[in-house]
Amino acid sequence: MIDLEVPRKFSGLIEHARAMADEVFRPISRKYDLAEHTYPAELDIMAALIDGVSRTGESAGASSVGSVASQSAGRSPGARNGANMSSVLSILETCRGDVGLTLSLPRQGLGNAAIAAVANPEQKTRYAGRWAAMAITEPETGSDSGAIRTTATKDGDHYVLNGEKIYVTAGERAELVVVWATLDRSLGKQAIKSFVVERSNPGMTLVRLEHKLGIRASDTAAFVLTDCRVPAEDLLGDPEIRIEGGFGGAMQTFDNTRPLVAAMGLGLTRACLDRTRELLAEAGVEVDWDRPAHVQSAAAARLIQMEADYESAHLLTLRAAWMADNGQPNSMEASMAKAKAGRTCVNVALACVELCGATGYAERELLEKWARDSKILDIFEGTQQIQLLVVARRLLGMSSTQLK
Ligand SMILES: Cc1cc2nc3c(=O)[nH]c(=O)nc-3n(C[C@H](O)[C@H](O)[C@H](O)COP(=O)(O)OP(=O)(O)OC[C@H]3O[C@@H](n4cnc5c(N)ncnc54)[C@H](O)[C@@H]3O)c2cc1C
């Protein structure tokens, strides 16, 4: 049974994250949008604070992506709200401040979530406290992550990686990159493993940083791997190729990360709705929540509709995180949440620019930036279309070869 109230034990965490959004992220949001590729040094202080909070055990830490699966592991039976829920709630708040800055928080990378989802206990200890990016996408392969071409060949007590990786969030700034590579392309998805590669590894060369439409505070890197030697103990999880479920470990990453990206979409949607309501109120448009939408102004009716969309995306996201915390298979629910939240944030951000007219389009406000930032949340960790494909497969009981 799901209780739809936000658990009281997370109220301190939410307050911390909200304060970070309002007092740290918002004031520097425009600065790092304009200064693309400049490292937001202010975040070092935030990372130290988050580490301090985590060490004292006060909470899982605001937006502590890396703690997601590690804290879920070994859970006791019975309903609980754990690290997935706390991460979703805190990320929602920090992304209300700024999505790109949230993605730039040291030691909170998507690679940390991958490590938490797949690593064995010894590896989790070894990589603890280090910042990891995640590299799946290649020039020839994005949505179809099972078709990656980067190879990993065993050579004594090392693997040798060769290939190309593009669009790696935090790829320049992170200390580690979790690289997906195949041990044997002829064996398909089951042969795909993830490897933790030190950024300083001479076999992995950063060749480019992308200039982007939005989330410009976040760096996005491209790498070439040329005879990149990685110690065998840095293959995450099980080194064997198992025909049943070999890809499951790597794909499990998405079950944990998709609700987090949905939460990013919720945060951005909340920011747009709150600021638009303020601006419309200044222009004399007030929403009367006790009266039907059709008897109010068109702008008020639109806001009511968008709040309903926000609420449904919010509930889907909480459900997906709750299921992850309680060890329930959540691939479909994670994709539903990501699809709804991604679509909602793009639609709402553009509608808010429209409702606020020239003010919404000008750089004096952050609405135009949020409209640019929103699109990525409907793309990475699986596009809108891919999420709907996952949902359709689950509903119809079809495999990825039956429904492409
Ligand atoms: C700013 C940014 C940051 C990123 N960060 C990371 C990162 O940290 N790590 C990482 O590995 N990747 C990252 N990515 C890559 C991202 O995950 C991919 O862009 C995404 O998975 C889509 O892949 P693609 O761009 O190759 O598009 P394609 O897969 O070529 O898809 C193109 C279009 O076709 C649609 N499509 C594809 N297949 C189907 C289908 N079967 N049915 C219906 N429609 C379909 C897609 O939805 C999309 O609209 C990032 C991308 C960006 C832009």
The ligand as a MOL file (V3000), in Angstrom:
LIG
                    3D

  0  0  0     0  0            999 V3000
M  V30 BEGIN CTAB
M  V30 COUNTS 53 58 0 0 0
M  V30 BEGIN ATOM
M  V30 1 C 23.3740 16.6250 -23.1160 0
M  V30 2 C 23.4300 15.1410 -23.2530 0
M  V30 3 C 23.9390 14.3780 -22.2020 0
M  V30 4 C 24.0240 13.0010 -22.3260 0
M  V30 5 N 24.6130 12.2720 -21.3160 0
M  V30 6 C 24.8640 10.9480 -21.5090 0
M  V30 7 C 25.6500 10.1970 -20.5680 0
M  V30 8 O 26.0480 10.6980 -19.5210 0
M  V30 9 N 25.9500 8.9080 -20.8740 0
M  V30 10 C 25.5310 8.3110 -22.0160 0
M  V30 11 O 25.8610 7.1520 -22.2400 0
M  V30 12 N 24.7520 8.9790 -22.9250 0
M  V30 13 C 24.4370 10.2830 -22.6950 0
M  V30 14 N 23.7020 10.9860 -23.6260 0
M  V30 15 C 23.2290 10.3120 -24.8240 0
M  V30 16 C 21.7350 10.0230 -24.7820 0
M  V30 17 O 21.4450 9.0300 -23.8420 0
M  V30 18 C 21.3110 9.6450 -26.2080 0
M  V30 19 O 21.3410 10.8280 -26.9670 0
M  V30 20 C 19.9290 9.0120 -26.2530 0
M  V30 21 O 19.9590 7.7430 -25.6860 0
M  V30 22 C 19.4010 8.9100 -27.6860 0
M  V30 23 O 20.3250 8.3200 -28.5110 0
M  V30 24 P 20.7240 8.9970 -29.9250 0
M  V30 25 O 21.0350 10.4330 -29.6490 0
M  V30 26 O 21.7750 8.1670 -30.5740 0
M  V30 27 O 19.4040 8.9540 -30.7600 0
M  V30 28 P 18.8400 7.7350 -31.6360 0
M  V30 29 O 18.8900 6.4810 -30.8530 0
M  V30 30 O 19.5260 7.7350 -32.9520 0
M  V30 31 O 17.3370 8.1760 -31.8110 0
M  V30 32 C 16.9520 9.2470 -32.6730 0
M  V30 33 C 15.4380 9.3840 -32.5750 0
M  V30 34 O 14.8040 8.1540 -32.9760 0
M  V30 35 C 13.9540 7.6730 -31.9290 0
M  V30 36 N 14.0270 6.2060 -31.8860 0
M  V30 37 C 15.1320 5.4380 -31.7960 0
M  V30 38 N 14.7900 4.1330 -31.7470 0
M  V30 39 C 13.4470 4.0890 -31.7900 0
M  V30 40 C 12.4820 3.0240 -31.7520 0
M  V30 41 N 12.8730 1.7420 -31.6690 0
M  V30 42 N 11.1700 3.3500 -31.8190 0
M  V30 43 C 10.7690 4.6470 -31.9080 0
M  V30 44 N 11.6310 5.6870 -31.9440 0
M  V30 45 C 12.9390 5.4160 -31.8780 0
M  V30 46 C 14.5040 8.2870 -30.6500 0
M  V30 47 O 13.5130 8.3630 -29.6530 0
M  V30 48 C 14.9690 9.6470 -31.1450 0
M  V30 49 O 13.8800 10.5260 -31.1610 0
M  V30 50 C 23.5450 12.3550 -23.4950 0
M  V30 51 C 22.9940 13.1310 -24.5260 0
M  V30 52 C 22.9320 14.4870 -24.4240 0
M  V30 53 C 22.3540 15.2830 -25.5610 0
M  V30 END ATOM
M  V30 BEGIN BOND
M  V30 1 1 1 2
M  V30 2 1 2 3
M  V30 3 2 2 52
M  V30 4 2 3 4
M  V30 5 1 4 5
M  V30 6 1 4 50
M  V30 7 2 5 6
M  V30 8 1 6 7
M  V30 9 1 6 13
M  V30 10 2 7 8
M  V30 11 1 7 9
M  V30 12 1 9 10
M  V30 13 2 10 11
M  V30 14 1 10 12
M  V30 15 2 12 13
M  V30 16 1 13 14
M  V30 17 1 14 15
M  V30 18 1 14 50
M  V30 19 1 15 16
M  V30 20 1 16 17
M  V30 21 1 16 18
M  V30 22 1 18 19
M  V30 23 1 18 20
M  V30 24 1 20 21
M  V30 25 1 20 22
M  V30 26 1 22 23
M  V30 27 1 23 24
M  V30 28 2 24 25
M  V30 29 1 24 26
M  V30 30 1 24 27
M  V30 31 1 27 28
M  V30 32 2 28 29
M  V30 33 1 28 30
M  V30 34 1 28 31
M  V30 35 1 31 32
M  V30 36 1 32 33
M  V30 37 1 33 34
M  V30 38 1 33 48
M  V30 39 1 34 35
M  V30 40 1 35 36
M  V30 41 1 35 46
M  V30 42 1 36 37
M  V30 43 1 36 45
M  V30 44 2 37 38
M  V30 45 1 38 39
M  V30 46 1 39 40
M  V30 47 2 39 45
M  V30 48 1 40 41
M  V30 49 2 40 42
M  V30 50 1 42 43
M  V30 51 2 43 44
M  V30 52 1 44 45
M  V30 53 1 46 47
M  V30 54 1 46 48
M  V30 55 1 48 49
M  V30 56 2 50 51
M  V30 57 1 51 52
M  V30 58 1 52 53
M  V30 END BOND
M  V30 END CTAB
M  END
